[in-house]
Amino acid sequence: MAKKAWIARNEKRKATVEKYAEKRAALKEAGDYEALQKLPRNASPTRVRNRCNITGRGRGYIGRYGVSRIKFRELALDGKIPGVRKASW
């Protein structure tokens, strides 16, 4: 389980990105990079970290399912992810 502060910080970044999305797009289109630099750092979408929806783990994230590799394996073996099963050939 990731630290609660890391998860909270990431959620705060997501909110900041949403808040400034239109303004960033307008400044980029206008080519006003000086004004773009004056926006908060966390307004950039690249600052947001993909995290597991269950545990908050930041590494080994599988975007299609929104969980980490570890939770994905557990859920797949329990049969909780439709259409996913262990490979055998």
Buried (B, 14 or more C-beta within 10 A) or exposed (E): EBEEEEBEEBEEBBEBBEEBEEEBEEBEEEEEEEEBEEBEEBBBBEBBBEBBEBBBBBEEBBEEBBBBBBBBBBBBEEEEBEEEEEEEE
